[in-house]
Amino acid sequence: MTIDQSGGQPMKNRTKEEETEEEEEGEEQEEQEEESFVGEPSRNRKPRPVRRRRVSTNTTTNLIDQDQEQEQEQDDDLFSDDPAHPSHHDDIDDRPSRNNPFFFGQPDDKLEPYQMKHDDSVKWVYTPSTLTAAAIGTSVLASLAYNSHIFPRSFRSHLGVISGVTVFLVFCMLNFRDGPFRRPHPAFWRIVLGLNLLYVMLLSFLYWTDKSTARELIRYFDPSLGVPLPEKSYAEHCEFTPTNVWQGIDIFCLAHSLGWFAKAVVLRDHWFCWILSVGFEVMEYSLQHHLPNFAECWWDHWLLDVLICNWGGLWLGMKTCEWLRVSPFSWRGLGPVVVLNNNQINNNDNNLSSTATTRRRAAKYAARQFTPHDWTEFRWEGTKRFRNYIATVALLTVFLLSELNVFYLKSLLWLAPEHPIVILRLAAMFLWALPAVREYYDYATYTKRVKRMGSHAWLSMATVILELLIVIKWSKGEFESSFMPVKAKIFWSITLSLLILYPAIKFGLPTLKSYNQSKLASNSTSSAKYKIKI
């Protein structure tokens, strides 16, 4: 018999089983209280400390560990809010970031494939319709095949190739993942990637053929090809007179300007393009013993090409980049067209009717679809880190090789500079380079988040390498003189020496010095421990 301390009443002796049952009921009650505890505690019980931490979820804000935030701040300063270094977001702005509304919760050390959200007004444009596309494509192919007799006999042989390419591109459009750009439509850039893949497959096939077979193959598309073409030399009448300079101006000056406008839009860096421009002129000096059209007068090299044509296209391209970066557009897609009322129309523009104003606004919204969604300024910073230095030199090399491949391939395949095949190849390289350089820039700059190179960059590099291998293979026995001029050898020897010496002094010596200091510090620490033990 025990006495109850509260009321003094006698209590019966409880068995161990009853005590165990009461303890279990108490624990269950505590668990239920903890699970039901949300917000303010109940009035009938004493507030208990919450053991479970509640994390508020928000579609536009994600909690990131402190270590990951420090790594993100140390990765680069492009996302800083410093006014001296403004942050220019990406064309898609879907890089993992806590301030990114398109971030779906992936950790910062991984960059998932590009995912995008679109305005509700244009959501139907971005909705995949694979079965509908397959049905429409099959119907079109069946209709063309059934009515193939309406086409000329010379064109019927090309229908099979066109059909195969079309089916492949439709599959790429429906199944490839999105790239770094969303304008004018992600499907457009999937088709661009599919075209690059087709070209790489064609180059892989041509690599196992000789140049005579390749010349016969291109005659399938144009029977007038396969005939040797005379090479034009620009190294005649090199006296610096107004007459000679005026005679040196032709359609290729406009081609130079357009080409460097495209390079400026792709590379988005002024000094990078200048180095590339001067480097290509030096390459023309070095390889004029192979290609006669590389031989030019000194004023043609440095005045017409570098200072007028290249600089003009480069300046216009960089101004275009600046305009795109400061464009007043909201870059948020096609929003709903707002119809203004009469009062707003009278206040804004008394000379325009409501219908005209609405049409103007609708046209402006439609035009935005063909402008970049956002614009990123490339800051290569080739002297900041050794990785940046290697990435910058590698990109310069790839661009120089791509420029040289055009001239060598058209010389080996007997293609005129104005032939549509050459022009289509240049236009395709421009479209392939736009997303490729962007992906390469992300891979070289954001090392902690971008762990793999994008598909566009990978295929573009494969394109340049395969073209170079084909040129090397087909050039055997093609050019009479294979010896570079002595001055060119001296120049490239000095250039290669500087390219190796600079990173050794800039990055190698500080690394070696810090390594020696850490080694001395570790040796002194170990010797001090040894003395203490003695």
Buried (B, 14 or more C-beta within 10 A) or exposed (E): EEEEEEEEEEEEEEEEEEEEEEEEEEEEEEEEEEEEBEEEEEEEEEEEEEEEEEEEEEEEEBEBEEEBEEBBEEBBEBBEEEEEEEEBBBBBBBBBBBEBEBBEEBEBEEBEEBEBEBEEEBEEEBEEEEEEBBEEBEEEBEEBEEEEEEEEEEEEEEBEEEBEEEBBBBBBBBEBEBBBBBBBBBBBBBBBBBBBBBBBEEBEEBBEBEBEEBBEBBEEEEEEBBEEBEEEEBBEEBEEEEEBBEEBEEEBBEBBBBBBBBBBBBBBBBEBBBBBBBBBBBBBBBBBBBBBBBBBBEBBBBBBBBEBBBBBBBBBBBEBBEEBBEBEBEBEBBBEBEEBEEEEBEEEEEEBEBEEBBEEBBEEBEEBBEEBBBBBBBBBBBEBBEEBBEBBBEBBEBBBBBBBBBBBBBBBBBBEBEBEBBEEBBEBBBBBBBBBBBBBBBBBBBBBBBEEBBBBBBBBBBBBBBBBEBBEBBBEEEBEEEEBBEEBEEBBEEEEEEEEEBBEEBBEEEEEEEEEEEEEEEEEEEEEEEEEEE
